[in-house]
Structures are given as C-alpha cells and as structure tokens.
C-alpha cells in the first residue's frame, strides 16, 4: 500500500472515530453534553491536527496508528494525564495578569 493510501485511510479512520464520538455525545442529556464541552473541543482539535499532520507522518507511523482502536480517545486520555502541568501554566499566567492589575499580593 502506498503512503498516500495510508494517509487517506488514516484520515478516514479518525473521521469515523470523531463521527462516532459525536453520535455518542448526542445521545446524552443536555447537561452531560455541556459538561463535556472541553472533551468535545479537544476531540475536534485532535482530529484536525491529525489531518493536518498526516502528510508529514512516516509510512511506518501510519501503519502503527491505523489498527489502534479509539485512537482519538487514547490521545485525549493521555492529554488529560498531562493537563495538570497545563493548569499550573494557566494559573501562573492568570496570577501574573492579576498581579499586573494590582490585585494579587503573593
């Protein structure tokens, strides 16, 4: 199979995963969907990033990723494992902004 075909299959795979995720979300109550807004946004962003970068992936990488079940979910779960460090960065930035406005003494 040529690399271009692998890219197309990969994009189809993640597109189908996102579609299934959306269908599953739409089965939930409104409050649950609202509570999942961050996850929804992440899944869409991961899909777009994977689309955009699939051309740069090596053929071997595509071959490894294609059979991975629920790749988007896996990427999201790994992302959530790392989120604490990002929250620290967010708080640091917010704290600096508040400091600049003269409202934070520590």
N, C-alpha and C positions, 0 to 999 in steps of 0.2 A: 504494500500500500504506500502511495506517495505521501509526502509530508502535507501537501495541500489537502488531500483527502482526510488525513488525520485531523488537521485543523478544522475542517468542516464538520467532522464527526464530533470533535470536542465541543465546538460551539453549539451544535445540536444537542449534545448531552446536557450542557449547563443550561441551555434554553429550556429544555424539558424539565430539568430539576426546578428551575425557577417557576415554571408554569404550574408544576405540581405543588410547590410551596404556596403559591398564590391561591390555588384551589383549596388547599387545606386551610389557609387563613380565612378564606371567605365562608367557611363552614362554622367559624367561631362566632360568638356573641360580639356585639359592637365594643364592649368594654375590653374584651380579650384582644381584639384587633388593635384597639387604641393602645393597650399596654404592650403590644408587640411592635409598635412603630419603629423603634430602633432596630430590631431584628429585620423588619421588612426593608428598611433603608439599607442596612448592611448587605442583605442578600442581593438586592438590586445592584448596589455598588460593586460587590464581588463579581457578579455576573458581567457587568460592564468592563471591569478591569481584566477579567479573564479573556473576554472577547478581544479587547484591545491588544493584549499581550500574547495572544495565542500564536501570532505570526513569528514572534521572537523566541518562542519555546522550541527547544530541540525536539527532534523526532522521538528520541528516547523518552523525553519527558511526557510528551503527549501519549505515548504508548503506556506509560506508567499510570497516568491520570485517567485515561478512558475507562478502565474497568473499576475504578474506585466508586463504590456506591455512595450516594448522597454527598458528593464532593463539596457542594456549597455549604451543606450543614456542617461538615467536618471543618471547613475553613472558618465558618462562623464560630464554632465551638472553640477552636484554637485561638481565634481572635479574642473571645471572651475571657480566655485564660490569661491573656496579656493586658486586658483592659485596665487593671489596677494601676499599672505604670502610667497609662494614658490619663487616668483620672487624677493622678498626682500632678501631671503636667498641666491639666486643665485648672486644677486648684491653684497651682503656682502662678499661672497666668492671671486668673481671676483675682488672686490676692495682690499681685502687683498692680493691677488696674485699680483695685480698691485703695491700695496704698497711694498711688498717684493722685487719686481723688481726695486723699487726706482722711479716709475713713477707716483705716486699719493700722493699729499701733504696733502690733507684734512683728 
